[in-house]
Amino acid sequence: MTDIKIGGTGAVQGFPQIKPVGNETGAGFEGMVQEALGKISEVQNNAEKAVKEFAAGGDPTEAIIAMGKADRDFQVMVEVRNKLISAYQEIMRMQV
């Protein structure tokens, strides 16, 4: 029987090197989540601004569209959170 030598995490012949996904600053998942939350916050601020403009006599269509976008983005964020919690709970149930 021959011994199999296991080295570092470098590329194995025939398999590509796996690179981390995310922004180039190295923040990874946390940076991606922070960026997404910032975008959702921006959409909600735009909706609030559109509603204030509507209350001051502005276009109701803009307010309705902005509120719809904010609601959609918030619902997506809640669903992503639910999936992350579900995945975490599934991992915690795994036996080692």
GIGI-V934138 format. One record per pair of residues at least 24 apart in sequence whose ideal C-beta (glycine too) atoms are under 10 Angstrom apart, sorted by the first residue. I is the first residue (numbers start at 1). J is the second residue. D is the distance in whole Angstrom. If there is no record, write none. Layout:
i=I j=J d=D
i=I j=J d=D
This chain:
i=29 j=84 d=10
i=33 j=77 d=10
i=33 j=80 d=9
i=33 j=81 d=10
i=33 j=84 d=9
i=36 j=73 d=9
i=36 j=76 d=9
i=36 j=77 d=7
i=36 j=80 d=8
i=37 j=77 d=8
i=39 j=73 d=8
i=39 j=77 d=10
i=40 j=70 d=8
i=40 j=73 d=5
i=40 j=74 d=7
i=40 j=76 d=8
i=40 j=77 d=6
i=41 j=70 d=10
i=41 j=73 d=10
i=42 j=70 d=10
i=42 j=73 d=10
i=43 j=69 d=6
i=43 j=70 d=5
i=43 j=71 d=10
i=43 j=72 d=9
i=43 j=73 d=5
i=43 j=74 d=9
i=44 j=69 d=9
i=44 j=70 d=5
i=44 j=71 d=9
i=44 j=73 d=8
i=44 j=74 d=7
i=45 j=70 d=9
i=46 j=70 d=8
i=47 j=71 d=8
i=47 j=73 d=9
i=47 j=74 d=10
